[in-house]
Amino acid sequence: MDIELHCEETGGGEPLVLLHGNGEDGTYFTHQIAHFSQRFRVLALDTRGHGKSPRGEAPFTIRQFARDLLAFLDARGIERAHLLGFSDGGNIALVFALAHPERVGKLVLNGANLNTRGVKRSVQAPIELGYRMARLFAGLSAKALANAEMLGLMVNDPNVAPEELAALTAPTLVIAGENDMIREDHTRLIAERIPNARLAFVPGDHFVAAKNPAAFNREVERFLLEA
């Protein structure tokens, strides 16, 4: 059964859907909403179980979130949209674009990863430890269960094979921070495997869209406005 995702919508023009990262909500993109709503119909979603969107009963996975996105676009009568996804939101955008290429205009993948090996070990190891601990107590505590589900997204997903990326047809910008928690060679691998993808690194860490919005928005805008 579909749920109704919370969405903040502003601006006009071609639809641009913003997909936030793990444990966040659409407000992460405050600087992008203000900037891009001058030229686009910006829709900043809260993913299932995040922000103001309900958890529902369906599996808590990247692929389920991609199915939720399809239902959202269908409900809004949006046949085709540009997607800008950050971190887990980038993974959702990637999985969605592979499953529904005809629904994607341009694709922006910010700090996305194909698998856990793409994350620097210093970051991934504590996540995996926290996931194991949360799972131990998930049967006893609703909070632990919710924590296990959130961390599970970063342990069990998205598991996209590099070979699958050759099927992507949307013009794609792969963008990350120069000091991102995603390994640079992994970000480069994603860009290399997507046909004709553009690659950009912006000064900053994983959260460049929030911390260095001027440089981030400049790269994304240049890409989106190209003919």
ROVEX-692949 format. One record per residue (C-alpha): x negated, y negated, z negated; residue number from 1; residue in one letter; chain. Coordinates in nm, 2 decimals, decimal comma. Each point is the difference from the previous one (the first is absolute). Layout:
# ROVEX-692949
{c1:X | c2:Y | c3:Z | seq:NUM | type:A | mol:A}
...
***
This chain:
# ROVEX-692949
{c1:0,00 | c2:0,00 | c3:0,00 | seq:1 | type:M | mol:A}
{c1:-0,14 | c2:-0,34 | c3:0,10 | seq:2 | type:D | mol:A}
{c1:-0,06 | c2:-0,27 | c3:-0,26 | seq:3 | type:I | mol:A}
{c1:0,03 | c2:-0,38 | c3:0,06 | seq:4 | type:E | mol:A}
{c1:-0,35 | c2:-0,15 | c3:-0,01 | seq:5 | type:L | mol:A}
{c1:-0,03 | c2:-0,34 | c3:-0,15 | seq:6 | type:H | mol:A}
{c1:-0,13 | c2:-0,26 | c3:0,25 | seq:7 | type:C | mol:A}
{c1:-0,09 | c2:-0,37 | c3:0,00 | seq:8 | type:E | mol:A}
{c1:0,07 | c2:-0,14 | c3:0,34 | seq:9 | type:E | mol:A}
{c1:-0,10 | c2:-0,33 | c3:0,14 | seq:10 | type:T | mol:A}
{c1:-0,08 | c2:-0,18 | c3:0,33 | seq:11 | type:G | mol:A}
{c1:0,11 | c2:0,08 | c3:0,35 | seq:12 | type:G | mol:A}
{c1:-0,14 | c2:0,16 | c3:0,32 | seq:13 | type:G | mol:A}
{c1:-0,14 | c2:0,34 | c3:0,05 | seq:14 | type:E | mol:A}
{c1:0,03 | c2:0,23 | c3:-0,31 | seq:15 | type:P | mol:A}
{c1:-0,31 | c2:0,04 | c3:-0,21 | seq:16 | type:L | mol:A}
{c1:0,03 | c2:0,26 | c3:-0,28 | seq:17 | type:V | mol:A}
{c1:-0,24 | c2:-0,02 | c3:-0,29 | seq:18 | type:L | mol:A}
{c1:-0,07 | c2:0,32 | c3:-0,20 | seq:19 | type:L | mol:A}
{c1:-0,18 | c2:-0,04 | c3:-0,33 | seq:20 | type:H | mol:A}
{c1:-0,23 | c2:0,23 | c3:-0,18 | seq:21 | type:G | mol:A}
{c1:0,03 | c2:0,25 | c3:-0,29 | seq:22 | type:N | mol:A}
{c1:0,17 | c2:-0,12 | c3:-0,31 | seq:23 | type:G | mol:A}
{c1:0,07 | c2:-0,35 | c3:0,15 | seq:24 | type:E | mol:A}
{c1:0,30 | c2:-0,16 | c3:0,17 | seq:25 | type:D | mol:A}
{c1:0,06 | c2:-0,24 | c3:0,29 | seq:26 | type:G | mol:A}
{c1:-0,11 | c2:-0,30 | c3:-0,21 | seq:27 | type:T | mol:A}
{c1:-0,36 | c2:0,11 | c3:0,06 | seq:28 | type:Y | mol:A}
{c1:0,03 | c2:-0,17 | c3:0,34 | seq:29 | type:F | mol:A}
{c1:0,10 | c2:-0,34 | c3:-0,13 | seq:30 | type:T | mol:A}
{c1:-0,27 | c2:-0,17 | c3:0,21 | seq:31 | type:H | mol:A}
{c1:0,09 | c2:0,20 | c3:0,31 | seq:32 | type:Q | mol:A}
{c1:0,38 | c2:-0,06 | c3:-0,04 | seq:33 | type:I | mol:A}
{c1:-0,05 | c2:-0,38 | c3:-0,02 | seq:34 | type:A | mol:A}
{c1:-0,24 | c2:0,00 | c3:0,30 | seq:35 | type:H | mol:A}
{c1:0,15 | c2:0,24 | c3:0,24 | seq:36 | type:F | mol:A}
{c1:0,37 | c2:-0,10 | c3:-0,05 | seq:37 | type:S | mol:A}
{c1:-0,08 | c2:-0,31 | c3:0,20 | seq:38 | type:Q | mol:A}
{c1:-0,02 | c2:0,22 | c3:0,31 | seq:39 | type:R | mol:A}
{c1:0,15 | c2:0,34 | c3:-0,09 | seq:40 | type:F | mol:A}
{c1:0,31 | c2:0,15 | c3:-0,17 | seq:41 | type:R | mol:A}
{c1:-0,19 | c2:0,12 | c3:-0,30 | seq:42 | type:V | mol:A}
{c1:0,14 | c2:0,30 | c3:-0,20 | seq:43 | type:L | mol:A}
{c1:-0,19 | c2:0,08 | c3:-0,32 | seq:44 | type:A | mol:A}
{c1:0,12 | c2:0,33 | c3:-0,12 | seq:45 | type:L | mol:A}
{c1:-0,02 | c2:0,17 | c3:-0,34 | seq:46 | type:D | mol:A}
{c1:-0,08 | c2:0,36 | c3:0,06 | seq:47 | type:T | mol:A}
{c1:0,21 | c2:0,28 | c3:-0,16 | seq:48 | type:R | mol:A}
{c1:-0,05 | c2:-0,01 | c3:-0,38 | seq:49 | type:G | mol:A}
{c1:-0,20 | c2:-0,32 | c3:0,02 | seq:50 | type:H | mol:A}
{c1:0,12 | c2:-0,36 | c3:-0,09 | seq:51 | type:G | mol:A}
{c1:0,37 | c2:-0,03 | c3:0,03 | seq:52 | type:K | mol:A}
{c1:0,05 | c2:0,31 | c3:0,22 | seq:53 | type:S | mol:A}
{c1:0,16 | c2:0,31 | c3:-0,17 | seq:54 | type:P | mol:A}
{c1:-0,19 | c2:0,32 | c3:-0,04 | seq:55 | type:R | mol:A}
{c1:0,27 | c2:0,22 | c3:0,14 | seq:56 | type:G | mol:A}
{c1:-0,03 | c2:0,38 | c3:0,01 | seq:57 | type:E | mol:A}
{c1:-0,21 | c2:0,06 | c3:0,31 | seq:58 | type:A | mol:A}
{c1:-0,37 | c2:0,10 | c3:-0,02 | seq:59 | type:P | mol:A}
{c1:-0,25 | c2:-0,27 | c3:-0,10 | seq:60 | type:F | mol:A}
{c1:-0,23 | c2:0,02 | c3:0,30 | seq:61 | type:T | mol:A}
{c1:-0,14 | c2:-0,22 | c3:0,27 | seq:62 | type:I | mol:A}
{c1:0,20 | c2:0,20 | c3:0,26 | seq:63 | type:R | mol:A}
{c1:0,32 | c2:-0,06 | c3:-0,19 | seq:64 | type:Q | mol:A}
{c1:-0,08 | c2:-0,37 | c3:-0,02 | seq:65 | type:F | mol:A}
{c1:-0,04 | c2:0,00 | c3:0,38 | seq:66 | type:A | mol:A}
{c1:0,35 | c2:0,17 | c3:0,02 | seq:67 | type:R | mol:A}
{c1:0,13 | c2:-0,28 | c3:-0,23 | seq:68 | type:D | mol:A}
{c1:-0,15 | c2:-0,26 | c3:0,24 | seq:69 | type:L | mol:A}
{c1:0,18 | c2:0,16 | c3:0,29 | seq:70 | type:L | mol:A}
{c1:0,33 | c2:-0,01 | c3:-0,18 | seq:71 | type:A | mol:A}
{c1:-0,06 | c2:-0,36 | c3:-0,10 | seq:72 | type:F | mol:A}
{c1:-0,07 | c2:-0,11 | c3:0,36 | seq:73 | type:L | mol:A}
{c1:0,31 | c2:0,19 | c3:0,12 | seq:74 | type:D | mol:A}
{c1:0,22 | c2:-0,15 | c3:-0,26 | seq:75 | type:A | mol:A}
{c1:-0,12 | c2:-0,35 | c3:0,10 | seq:76 | type:R | mol:A}
{c1:0,03 | c2:0,07 | c3:0,37 | seq:77 | type:G | mol:A}
{c1:-0,37 | c2:-0,06 | c3:0,06 | seq:78 | type:I | mol:A}
{c1:-0,11 | c2:0,20 | c3:0,30 | seq:79 | type:E | mol:A}
{c1:-0,36 | c2:-0,10 | c3:-0,01 | seq:80 | type:R | mol:A}
{c1:-0,22 | c2:-0,18 | c3:-0,26 | seq:81 | type:A | mol:A}
{c1:-0,35 | c2:-0,10 | c3:-0,06 | seq:82 | type:H | mol:A}
{c1:-0,14 | c2:0,18 | c3:-0,31 | seq:83 | type:L | mol:A}
{c1:-0,26 | c2:-0,14 | c3:-0,25 | seq:84 | type:L | mol:A}
{c1:-0,08 | c2:0,26 | c3:-0,26 | seq:85 | type:G | mol:A}
{c1:-0,24 | c2:-0,04 | c3:-0,29 | seq:86 | type:F | mol:A}
{c1:-0,17 | c2:0,30 | c3:-0,17 | seq:87 | type:S | mol:A}
{c1:0,28 | c2:0,26 | c3:-0,05 | seq:88 | type:D | mol:A}
{c1:0,22 | c2:-0,23 | c3:0,21 | seq:89 | type:G | mol:A}
{c1:-0,26 | c2:0,03 | c3:0,27 | seq:90 | type:G | mol:A}
{c1:0,03 | c2:0,38 | c3:-0,03 | seq:91 | type:N | mol:A}
{c1:0,38 | c2:-0,03 | c3:0,03 | seq:92 | type:I | mol:A}
{c1:-0,04 | c2:-0,22 | c3:0,31 | seq:93 | type:A | mol:A}
{c1:-0,24 | c2:0,25 | c3:0,15 | seq:94 | type:L | mol:A}
{c1:0,22 | c2:0,30 | c3:-0,06 | seq:95 | type:V | mol:A}
{c1:0,30 | c2:-0,18 | c3:0,13 | seq:96 | type:F | mol:A}
{c1:-0,18 | c2:-0,12 | c3:0,31 | seq:97 | type:A | mol:A}
{c1:-0,10 | c2:0,36 | c3:0,08 | seq:98 | type:L | mol:A}
{c1:0,35 | c2:0,13 | c3:-0,05 | seq:99 | type:A | mol:A}
{c1:0,19 | c2:-0,28 | c3:0,17 | seq:100 | type:H | mol:A}
{c1:-0,23 | c2:-0,18 | c3:0,24 | seq:101 | type:P | mol:A}
{c1:0,29 | c2:-0,16 | c3:0,19 | seq:102 | type:E | mol:A}
{c1:0,10 | c2:-0,19 | c3:-0,31 | seq:103 | type:R | mol:A}
{c1:-0,33 | c2:-0,18 | c3:-0,05 | seq:104 | type:V | mol:A}
{c1:-0,11 | c2:-0,32 | c3:0,17 | seq:105 | type:G | mol:A}
{c1:-0,34 | c2:-0,07 | c3:-0,15 | seq:106 | type:K | mol:A}
{c1:-0,16 | c2:0,18 | c3:-0,29 | seq:107 | type:L | mol:A}
{c1:-0,22 | c2:-0,15 | c3:-0,27 | seq:108 | type:V | mol:A}
{c1:-0,18 | c2:0,25 | c3:-0,23 | seq:109 | type:L | mol:A}
{c1:-0,15 | c2:-0,17 | c3:-0,30 | seq:110 | type:N | mol:A}
{c1:-0,21 | c2:0,22 | c3:-0,23 | seq:111 | type:G | mol:A}
{c1:0,17 | c2:0,32 | c3:0,12 | seq:112 | type:A | mol:A}
{c1:-0,15 | c2:0,34 | c3:-0,03 | seq:113 | type:N | mol:A}
{c1:0,05 | c2:0,34 | c3:0,16 | seq:114 | type:L | mol:A}
{c1:-0,08 | c2:0,21 | c3:-0,31 | seq:115 | type:N | mol:A}
{c1:-0,16 | c2:-0,02 | c3:-0,34 | seq:116 | type:T | mol:A}
{c1:-0,35 | c2:0,02 | c3:0,15 | seq:117 | type:R | mol:A}
{c1:0,05 | c2:-0,34 | c3:0,14 | seq:118 | type:G | mol:A}
{c1:0,01 | c2:-0,16 | c3:-0,35 | seq:119 | type:V | mol:A}
{c1:-0,32 | c2:-0,07 | c3:-0,18 | seq:120 | type:K | mol:A}
{c1:-0,07 | c2:0,27 | c3:-0,25 | seq:121 | type:R | mol:A}
{c1:-0,04 | c2:-0,25 | c3:-0,29 | seq:122 | type:S | mol:A}
{c1:0,36 | c2:-0,10 | c3:0,06 | seq:123 | type:V | mol:A}
{c1:0,15 | c2:0,33 | c3:0,09 | seq:124 | type:Q | mol:A}
{c1:-0,14 | c2:0,21 | c3:-0,28 | seq:125 | type:A | mol:A}
{c1:0,19 | c2:-0,19 | c3:-0,28 | seq:126 | type:P | mol:A}
{c1:0,32 | c2:0,01 | c3:0,21 | seq:127 | type:I | mol:A}
{c1:-0,03 | c2:0,38 | c3:0,02 | seq:128 | type:E | mol:A}
{c1:-0,07 | c2:0,03 | c3:-0,37 | seq:129 | type:L | mol:A}
{c1:0,30 | c2:-0,22 | c3:-0,08 | seq:130 | type:G | mol:A}
{c1:0,22 | c2:0,20 | c3:0,23 | seq:131 | type:Y | mol:A}
{c1:-0,10 | c2:0,33 | c3:-0,18 | seq:132 | type:R | mol:A}
{c1:0,07 | c2:-0,15 | c3:-0,34 | seq:133 | type:M | mol:A}
{c1:0,34 | c2:-0,15 | c3:0,11 | seq:134 | type:A | mol:A}
{c1:0,10 | c2:0,33 | c3:0,14 | seq:135 | type:R | mol:A}
{c1:-0,07 | c2:0,18 | c3:-0,33 | seq:136 | type:L | mol:A}
{c1:0,25 | c2:-0,23 | c3:-0,18 | seq:137 | type:F | mol:A}
{c1:0,25 | c2:-0,04 | c3:0,29 | seq:138 | type:A | mol:A}
{c1:0,24 | c2:0,25 | c3:-0,14 | seq:139 | type:G | mol:A}
{c1:0,01 | c2:-0,18 | c3:-0,34 | seq:140 | type:L | mol:A}
{c1:0,01 | c2:-0,37 | c3:0,10 | seq:141 | type:S | mol:A}
{c1:0,18 | c2:-0,19 | c3:0,27 | seq:142 | type:A | mol:A}
{c1:-0,28 | c2:-0,25 | c3:0,00 | seq:143 | type:K | mol:A}
{c1:-0,26 | c2:0,27 | c3:0,06 | seq:144 | type:A | mol:A}
{c1:0,21 | c2:0,15 | c3:0,28 | seq:145 | type:L | mol:A}
{c1:0,02 | c2:-0,34 | c3:0,17 | seq:146 | type:A | mol:A}
{c1:-0,37 | c2:-0,05 | c3:-0,04 | seq:147 | type:N | mol:A}
{c1:-0,07 | c2:0,34 | c3:0,14 | seq:148 | type:A | mol:A}
{c1:0,21 | c2:-0,08 | c3:0,30 | seq:149 | type:E | mol:A}
{c1:-0,18 | c2:-0,33 | c3:0,07 | seq:150 | type:M | mol:A}
{c1:-0,34 | c2:0,15 | c3:-0,05 | seq:151 | type:L | mol:A}
{c1:0,10 | c2:0,30 | c3:0,21 | seq:152 | type:G | mol:A}
{c1:0,04 | c2:-0,22 | c3:0,30 | seq:153 | type:L | mol:A}
{c1:-0,37 | c2:-0,08 | c3:-0,02 | seq:154 | type:M | mol:A}
{c1:-0,10 | c2:0,36 | c3:-0,06 | seq:155 | type:V | mol:A}
{c1:0,22 | c2:0,20 | c3:0,23 | seq:156 | type:N | mol:A}
{c1:0,07 | c2:-0,24 | c3:0,29 | seq:157 | type:D | mol:A}
{c1:-0,01 | c2:-0,10 | c3:0,28 | seq:158 | type:P | mol:A}
{c1:-0,22 | c2:0,29 | c3:0,15 | seq:159 | type:N | mol:A}
{c1:0,00 | c2:-0,12 | c3:0,36 | seq:160 | type:V | mol:A}
{c1:-0,26 | c2:0,17 | c3:0,22 | seq:161 | type:A | mol:A}
{c1:-0,23 | c2:-0,24 | c3:0,19 | seq:162 | type:P | mol:A}
{c1:0,10 | c2:0,19 | c3:0,32 | seq:163 | type:E | mol:A}
{c1:0,36 | c2:-0,11 | c3:-0,04 | seq:164 | type:E | mol:A}
{c1:-0,09 | c2:-0,37 | c3:0,04 | seq:165 | type:L | mol:A}
{c1:-0,06 | c2:0,05 | c3:0,37 | seq:166 | type:A | mol:A}
{c1:0,38 | c2:0,01 | c3:0,04 | seq:167 | type:A | mol:A}
{c1:0,06 | c2:-0,35 | c3:-0,13 | seq:168 | type:L | mol:A}
{c1:0,12 | c2:-0,23 | c3:0,28 | seq:169 | type:T | mol:A}
{c1:0,06 | c2:-0,33 | c3:-0,19 | seq:170 | type:A | mol:A}
{c1:-0,27 | c2:-0,27 | c3:0,02 | seq:171 | type:P | mol:A}
{c1:-0,17 | c2:0,04 | c3:-0,34 | seq:172 | type:T | mol:A}
{c1:-0,21 | c2:-0,22 | c3:-0,23 | seq:173 | type:L | mol:A}
{c1:-0,20 | c2:0,19 | c3:-0,26 | seq:174 | type:V | mol:A}
{c1:-0,10 | c2:-0,25 | c3:-0,27 | seq:175 | type:I | mol:A}
{c1:-0,17 | c2:0,04 | c3:-0,34 | seq:176 | type:A | mol:A}
{c1:-0,20 | c2:-0,19 | c3:-0,25 | seq:177 | type:G | mol:A}
{c1:-0,38 | c2:-0,01 | c3:0,03 | seq:178 | type:E | mol:A}
{c1:-0,01 | c2:0,15 | c3:-0,35 | seq:179 | type:N | mol:A}
{c1:0,31 | c2:0,22 | c3:0,03 | seq:180 | type:D | mol:A}
{c1:0,07 | c2:0,31 | c3:-0,21 | seq:181 | type:M | mol:A}
{c1:0,05 | c2:0,17 | c3:0,33 | seq:182 | type:I | mol:A}
{c1:-0,34 | c2:0,12 | c3:0,13 | seq:183 | type:R | mol:A}
{c1:-0,12 | c2:-0,21 | c3:0,29 | seq:184 | type:E | mol:A}
{c1:-0,09 | c2:0,30 | c3:0,21 | seq:185 | type:D | mol:A}
{c1:0,36 | c2:0,13 | c3:-0,05 | seq:186 | type:H | mol:A}
{c1:0,15 | c2:-0,33 | c3:0,11 | seq:187 | type:T | mol:A}
{c1:-0,22 | c2:0,01 | c3:0,31 | seq:188 | type:R | mol:A}
{c1:0,10 | c2:0,36 | c3:0,07 | seq:189 | type:L | mol:A}
{c1:0,37 | c2:-0,10 | c3:0,00 | seq:190 | type:I | mol:A}
{c1:-0,07 | c2:-0,29 | c3:0,24 | seq:191 | type:A | mol:A}
{c1:-0,21 | c2:0,22 | c3:0,23 | seq:192 | type:E | mol:A}
{c1:0,26 | c2:0,27 | c3:0,02 | seq:193 | type:R | mol:A}
{c1:0,30 | c2:-0,23 | c3:0,08 | seq:194 | type:I | mol:A}
{c1:0,00 | c2:-0,09 | c3:0,37 | seq:195 | type:P | mol:A}
{c1:-0,12 | c2:-0,36 | c3:0,06 | seq:196 | type:N | mol:A}
{c1:0,03 | c2:-0,09 | c3:-0,36 | seq:197 | type:A | mol:A}
{c1:-0,15 | c2:-0,32 | c3:-0,13 | seq:198 | type:R | mol:A}
{c1:-0,22 | c2:0,01 | c3:-0,32 | seq:199 | type:L | mol:A}
{c1:-0,04 | c2:-0,29 | c3:-0,24 | seq:200 | type:A | mol:A}
{c1:-0,17 | c2:-0,04 | c3:-0,34 | seq:201 | type:F | mol:A}
{c1:0,09 | c2:-0,29 | c3:-0,22 | seq:202 | type:V | mol:A}
{c1:-0,21 | c2:-0,13 | c3:-0,29 | seq:203 | type:P | mol:A}
{c1:0,15 | c2:0,14 | c3:-0,32 | seq:204 | type:G | mol:A}
{c1:0,10 | c2:0,33 | c3:-0,15 | seq:205 | type:D | mol:A}
{c1:0,30 | c2:0,23 | c3:0,06 | seq:206 | type:H | mol:A}
{c1:0,25 | c2:-0,28 | c3:-0,08 | seq:207 | type:F | mol:A}
{c1:-0,12 | c2:-0,25 | c3:0,27 | seq:208 | type:V | mol:A}
{c1:0,36 | c2:-0,09 | c3:0,10 | seq:209 | type:A | mol:A}
{c1:0,07 | c2:-0,14 | c3:-0,34 | seq:210 | type:A | mol:A}
{c1:-0,35 | c2:-0,12 | c3:-0,09 | seq:211 | type:K | mol:A}
{c1:-0,12 | c2:-0,14 | c3:0,33 | seq:212 | type:N | mol:A}
{c1:0,32 | c2:-0,07 | c3:0,18 | seq:213 | type:P | mol:A}
{c1:-0,13 | c2:-0,27 | c3:0,23 | seq:214 | type:A | mol:A}
{c1:-0,26 | c2:0,23 | c3:0,17 | seq:215 | type:A | mol:A}
{c1:0,23 | c2:0,30 | c3:-0,01 | seq:216 | type:F | mol:A}
{c1:0,30 | c2:-0,19 | c3:0,15 | seq:217 | type:N | mol:A}
{c1:-0,23 | c2:-0,15 | c3:0,27 | seq:218 | type:R | mol:A}
{c1:-0,11 | c2:0,35 | c3:0,12 | seq:219 | type:E | mol:A}
{c1:0,35 | c2:0,14 | c3:-0,01 | seq:220 | type:V | mol:A}
{c1:0,17 | c2:-0,30 | c3:0,17 | seq:221 | type:E | mol:A}
{c1:-0,26 | c2:0,00 | c3:0,28 | seq:222 | type:R | mol:A}
{c1:0,08 | c2:0,37 | c3:0,06 | seq:223 | type:F | mol:A}
{c1:0,38 | c2:-0,04 | c3:-0,02 | seq:224 | type:L | mol:A}
{c1:0,02 | c2:-0,30 | c3:0,23 | seq:225 | type:L | mol:A}
{c1:-0,21 | c2:0,15 | c3:0,28 | seq:226 | type:E | mol:A}
{c1:0,19 | c2:0,08 | c3:0,32 | seq:227 | type:A | mol:A}
***
